[in-house]
């Protein structure tokens, strides 16, 4: 019997996945065991590496990927699929296995980011869900990592909720935190994922009051002298003077949201020091991206707030990942590697094991071992100078909870911080270039 709930997750599916399922049920191929693979053919935007993000969200959505009465009624009413397919979907739950790159891991062209194993019927209908989550979150995480590299030890806050769709904002905050940001302005992201939250006041707060002094005094009364005052509503120099007069030299910080930031930051730092507020921090916002952050490296800036650029992937809003069948069971029960051969859109058939080759702790190559069958796939002992990249996420339908929730986010954040240290120096540059590591496929069949 179907679940009477309407979770919403099951219809996050493109129609052709269900029409293929319907036809496969009719011709008998629905039960064939298959291996699907989620990967990126290239790194968009001339990026030198990508960052995997969204895996934990995908696993949680997969756990609730069921067709309830409402979804089944829609499929019947719209005649999307036959009654046979509807009956199959009534009891659908993913019963296969999923492995892949740890969330927060770096990836390169051809990296088998997710490997989904199961019957064709089990696996084919997960394509849109997996791609929509990982394409968005990985694009944000990759941009965030580049910003984190540019920022160095200075903290980064994500504050782009107003520049994207409301649920995308929560996902973006999560992805940015995994890739090196330290906080978010989005309270839902803090609630759902345990991300530290931050925020004080906008220009409207100053404009509400009869004077800038009144606004600052009220904010300090409410939040204490450790707060950050926005000093550029009117005249910046006057705002800084007023801020210190009201709060004293122990003011926590000032925020700058306009002007030529390197010049303004330098002037504000000098003014604060002259006023005796030598410990007051300077936070800058104002349409920052990784290039603007890098340009501020020599400026007396203590922290950054980034909005539009991070939640939209800094010009690359999707990671360009695809979901392809790479191996299937033949009628005799053996395995056949399959691949798409289209020009510029081909895929590499076969089940894969991925390793990152290291020399003195620095990554040098992405090694992808390719085999037809399961018994031929190498393990870490076959490549002692390389780090295995794949971990199990779902085993025979049982999802591994360690990658979900607050704990999963922290696990991914820690993993990303560790593996980013393996990158060669050339990978840290922001200019467009080829991937920092070559991907080498090794046929082990």
C-alpha positions in Angstrom: 0.0 0.0 0.0 1.1 3.6 -0.6 2.0 6.0 2.1 -0.9 8.5 2.5 1.6 11.3 3.1 2.5 13.8 0.4 6.2 14.5 1.0 6.8 16.4 -2.2 10.1 14.6 -2.9 8.8 12.0 -5.3 7.5 14.4 -7.9 10.9 16.2 -8.0 11.3 14.1 -11.0 11.3 14.7 -14.8 8.5 12.9 -16.6 10.7 10.9 -18.8 12.1 9.0 -15.8 8.6 7.6 -15.2 7.8 6.9 -18.8 11.0 4.9 -19.1 10.1 3.0 -15.9 6.7 2.3 -17.4 8.1 1.0 -20.6 10.7 -1.1 -18.8 8.0 -2.7 -16.7 6.2 -3.7 -19.8 9.2 -5.1 -21.7 10.8 -6.9 -18.7 14.0 -4.8 -18.4 12.9 -2.9 -15.3 14.5 -5.6 -13.0 17.9 -5.6 -14.8 20.6 -4.6 -12.4 22.3 -1.4 -13.4 25.1 1.0 -12.4 24.3 4.7 -12.9 27.0 7.4 -12.4 26.8 11.1 -11.6 29.8 13.0 -12.8 30.9 16.2 -14.6 32.4 16.1 -18.0 34.2 19.4 -17.4 34.7 22.1 -14.8 32.5 25.1 -15.9 33.8 28.6 -15.8 37.5 27.6 -16.1 37.6 26.5 -12.5 40.6 24.5 -11.4 38.7 22.2 -9.1 35.2 21.5 -8.0 33.8 20.9 -4.5 31.2 18.2 -3.9 28.2 19.5 -1.9 24.6 18.4 -1.4 25.2 14.7 -0.7 23.7 14.9 2.8 20.7 16.8 1.5 20.2 14.2 -1.2 20.3 11.3 1.2 17.7 12.9 3.4 15.4 13.5 0.5 16.0 10.0 -0.7 14.9 8.7 2.7 11.5 10.4 2.0 11.3 9.6 -1.7 7.9 7.8 -1.6 4.8 8.2 -3.7 1.9 9.0 -1.5 -1.8 9.1 -2.4 -1.6 12.6 -3.6 1.3 11.9 -6.0 -0.3 8.7 -7.3 -3.6 10.5 -7.9 -1.8 13.1 -9.9 -0.1 10.4 -12.0 -3.4 8.7 -12.7 -5.4 11.8 -13.4 -2.9 13.2 -15.8 -2.3 9.7 -17.4 1.4 10.1 -16.9 2.0 6.4 -16.7 0.0 3.1 -16.9 -1.8 1.5 -13.9 1.0 -1.1 -13.8 3.5 1.6 -13.2 1.3 3.3 -10.6 1.1 0.0 -8.7 4.8 -0.3 -8.8 5.3 3.2 -7.4 2.8 2.6 -4.6 5.4 0.6 -2.8 8.5 2.3 -4.2 11.5 2.7 -1.9 15.1 2.8 -3.1 16.5 -0.7 -2.4 19.8 -0.4 -4.0 23.2 1.0 -2.9 25.0 4.3 -3.4 28.6 5.2 -2.9 30.6 8.2 -3.9 32.9 11.1 -3.1 32.7 12.3 0.5 30.7 15.6 0.8 33.3 18.4 0.8 35.7 16.4 -1.4 37.3 17.9 -4.4 36.4 16.6 -7.9 37.6 16.9 -11.4 36.3 16.0 -14.9 35.2 12.4 -15.0 35.2 11.9 -11.2 32.5 9.3 -10.3 30.9 11.6 -7.7 28.0 9.3 -7.1 27.6 5.6 -8.1 24.0 4.4 -7.9 23.5 0.6 -8.1 20.2 -1.2 -8.3 17.5 -2.3 -10.7 16.8 0.0 -13.6 13.4 0.7 -11.9 15.0 1.6 -8.6 17.7 3.9 -10.0 16.4 5.6 -13.1 13.9 7.8 -11.2 16.5 9.3 -9.0 18.2 11.2 -11.8 16.5 14.6 -11.4 16.6 14.6 -7.6 20.3 13.8 -7.5 21.3 16.3 -10.2 19.2 19.2 -9.0 20.7 18.9 -5.5 24.3 18.3 -6.4 24.5 20.6 -9.4 23.2 23.6 -7.3 25.1 22.9 -4.1 28.4 21.9 -5.7 28.3 25.1 -7.8 27.9 27.2 -4.6 30.5 25.2 -2.7 33.0 25.6 -5.5 32.5 29.4 -5.6 32.6 29.5 -1.8 35.9 27.6 -1.7 37.5 30.1 -4.1 36.3 32.9 -1.9 37.6 31.2 1.2 41.0 30.8 -0.5 41.0 34.5 -1.4 40.0 35.5 2.2 42.8 33.5 3.8 42.3 33.5 7.6 39.7 36.3 7.6 36.1 35.0 8.3 33.4 35.0 5.6 29.7 35.3 6.3 27.1 34.2 3.8 24.3 36.7 3.4 22.7 36.1 0.0 19.2 34.8 1.0 17.5 37.8 -0.7 19.2 37.0 -4.0 17.9 33.5 -4.6 14.8 31.3 -4.1 13.9 30.8 -0.5 14.8 27.1 -0.3 17.9 27.5 -2.5 19.0 30.1 0.1 19.1 27.5 2.8 20.9 25.0 0.6 23.4 27.7 -0.5 24.2 28.6 3.1 24.9 25.0 3.9 27.1 24.5 0.9 29.1 27.7 1.6 29.6 26.7 5.2 31.0 23.3 4.1 33.4 25.1 1.7 34.9 27.5 4.3 32.4 30.2 5.2 32.1 30.7 8.9 28.5 31.9 9.4 25.2 32.7 7.6 22.5 35.4 8.0 19.8 32.8 7.2 18.1 31.6 10.4 16.5 28.6 8.7 19.9 27.4 7.7 21.1 27.8 11.3 18.1 25.9 12.5 18.2 23.1 9.9 21.9 22.6 9.6 23.5 24.0 12.8 25.4 26.7 11.0 26.5 29.7 13.1 24.2 32.7 12.4 25.1 36.4 12.4 23.5 39.8 11.7 22.9 43.2 13.3 21.2 46.0 11.4 20.6 47.4 7.9 20.5 50.9 6.6 16.7 51.0 7.3 17.6 50.9 11.0 19.6 54.1 10.7 17.0 55.8 8.5 14.2 54.9 11.0 15.7 57.1 13.7 15.9 60.9 13.9 19.7 60.7 13.8 22.5 58.3 13.2 23.5 58.8 16.8 20.1 57.7 18.0 20.2 54.6 15.8 23.7 53.6 17.1 22.7 54.3 20.8 19.6 52.2 20.5 21.5 49.3 18.8 24.2 49.3 21.5 21.5 49.4 24.2 19.9 46.3 22.6 23.0 44.3 21.6 25.9 45.7 23.6 29.1 47.4 22.6 30.4 44.2 21.0 27.9 44.8 18.1 28.9 46.0 14.6 27.6 49.4 13.5 26.8 50.1 9.8 28.6 53.5 9.3 28.0 54.4 5.6 24.3 55.4 5.6 25.3 59.0 5.3 29.0 60.2 5.6 31.4 57.4 6.5 33.9 59.6 8.5 31.1 61.2 10.5 29.6 57.8 11.0 32.8 56.4 12.4 33.2 59.3 14.8 29.7 59.0 16.0 30.0 55.3 16.5 33.0 55.6 18.8 31.5 58.6 20.6 28.4 56.5 21.4 30.0 53.1 22.0 33.4 54.0 23.2 36.7 52.5 22.0 35.5 49.0 22.9 33.1 48.9 19.9 33.1 45.5 18.4 33.1 46.5 14.7 32.0 48.7 11.9 30.6 47.6 8.6 31.2 49.2 5.2 28.8 48.5 2.4 29.7 51.1 -0.3 32.5 53.0 -1.9 36.0 52.1 -3.2 36.5 49.5 -0.5 40.3 49.3 -0.4 40.5 53.1 -0.1 37.6 53.4 2.4 38.8 50.6 4.6 42.3 52.1 4.9 40.8 55.5 5.8 38.5 54.0 8.4 41.3 51.9 10.0 43.4 55.0 10.3 40.4 57.0 11.8 39.6 54.2 14.3 43.2 54.0 15.4 43.4 57.8 15.9 40.2 57.6 18.0 41.7 54.9 20.2 39.5 52.1 18.8 42.4 49.9 17.8 40.6 46.7 18.5 37.4 47.6 16.5 37.0 45.3 13.5 36.2 46.3 10.0 33.7 44.1 8.0 33.1 44.8 4.4 30.2 43.7 2.2 29.0 45.4 -1.1 28.7 42.9 -3.9 31.9 41.0 -3.1 33.1 38.0 -5.1 36.4 36.1 -5.0 38.2 38.7 -7.2 37.0 41.6 -5.0 38.1 39.7 -1.9 41.5 39.0 -3.4 41.9 42.7 -4.2 41.3 43.5 -0.5 44.0 41.1 0.7 46.4 44.0 1.6 43.7 46.2 3.1 43.0 46.4 6.8 39.8 44.4 6.6 38.9 41.8 9.3 35.9 40.0 7.8 33.7 39.8 4.7 30.0 39.4 4.0 29.1 37.9 0.6 25.7 37.8 -0.9 24.7 37.5 -4.5 28.0 36.0 -5.8 28.1 33.0 -3.5 24.5 31.9 -3.7 24.6 32.1 -7.5 27.9 30.3 -7.9 29.8 33.5 -8.8 28.8 33.4 -12.4 28.6 29.6 -12.6 25.2 28.7 -11.2 25.3 25.0 -12.0 28.1 22.4 -11.8 27.1 20.8 -15.1 26.9 17.3 -13.7 25.1 14.5 -15.6 23.6 11.1 -14.6 24.4 8.2 -16.9 24.0 4.5 -17.1 27.5 3.0 -17.3 27.0 -0.7 -16.7 24.1 -3.2 -16.9 23.2 -6.8 -16.4 22.9 -8.8 -19.7 20.2 -11.5 -20.2 22.7 -14.2 -19.1 23.4 -12.4 -15.8 26.8 -11.0 -16.8 27.9 -7.4 -16.8 28.1 -5.1 -19.8 29.8 -1.7 -19.8 27.7 0.8 -21.7 28.4 4.4 -22.7 27.0 7.3 -24.6 29.2 8.1 -27.7 27.9 11.5 -28.7 30.5 14.1 -29.7 31.5 16.3 -26.8 28.9 14.6 -24.6 30.2 11.1 -24.4 30.6 9.0 -21.2 33.0 6.3 -20.0 31.3 2.9 -19.5 32.1 0.5 -16.7 32.0 0.5 -12.9 34.7 2.7 -11.4 36.9 3.1 -8.4 38.5 6.5 -7.8 41.8 7.4 -6.1 43.8 10.6 -5.7 47.5 10.1 -6.2 49.7 12.0 -3.7 53.4 12.9 -3.8 54.7 14.1 -0.4 51.2 15.0 0.6 50.4 17.0 -2.6 47.8 15.7 -5.0 49.1 15.0 -8.5 46.5 12.9 -10.4 43.0 11.7 -10.3 43.1 7.9 -11.0 39.9 6.3 -12.2 40.1 2.5 -12.4 37.4 1.1 -14.8 36.1 -2.4 -14.8 33.2 -4.2 -16.5 32.2 -6.3 -13.5 32.1 -5.9 -9.7 34.7 -8.5 -9.0 37.4 -6.6 -11.0 37.1 -3.2 -9.2 40.4 -2.3 -7.4 40.6 -1.3 -3.7 43.0 1.0 -1.9 45.6 -1.7 -1.5 46.0 -1.7 -5.3 47.2 1.9 -5.3 49.3 2.4 -2.1 50.4 5.9 -3.1 46.9 7.1 -3.6 43.9 8.0 -1.3 40.6 6.2 -2.0 37.9 8.7 -2.7 34.6 6.7 -2.5 32.6 5.9 0.6 29.3 4.0 1.1 26.2 6.2 1.6 23.4 3.6 1.1 23.8 -0.2 1.4 20.9 -2.3 0.2 18.4 0.5 0.8 19.8 1.4 4.3 21.0 5.0 4.4 24.1 5.7 6.6 23.0 8.4 8.9 26.4 9.8 9.6 26.3 11.9 6.5 23.0 13.6 7.3 21.9 16.4 9.6 24.1 18.7 11.6 26.7 16.1 12.2 26.9 15.4 8.4 27.5 19.1 7.7 30.3 19.3 10.2 31.8 16.1 8.9 31.8 17.5 5.3 33.2 20.9 6.4 36.1 19.1 8.2 36.7 16.8 5.3 36.9 19.8 2.9 39.3 21.7 5.0 41.6 18.7 5.2 41.6 17.7 1.5 42.0 21.3 0.3 45.4 21.3 1.9 46.4 18.6 -0.6 46.0 20.9 -3.6 49.0 22.0 -5.5 49.7 25.8 -5.4 48.5 26.3 -9.0 45.1 25.1 -8.0 44.7 28.1 -5.7 44.8 30.7 -8.4 41.5 32.4 -9.4 42.2 32.8 -13.1 40.6 30.6 -15.8 42.7 27.5 -16.5 42.7 23.8 -17.1 41.8 21.5 -14.1 44.6 21.5 -11.5 44.8 17.7 -11.6 44.7 15.5 -14.7 42.1 12.6 -14.7 43.7 9.3 -15.8 41.4 6.4 -16.6 42.9 2.9 -16.1 41.2 -0.1 -17.7 41.4 -3.1 -15.3 38.9 -5.4 -17.0 
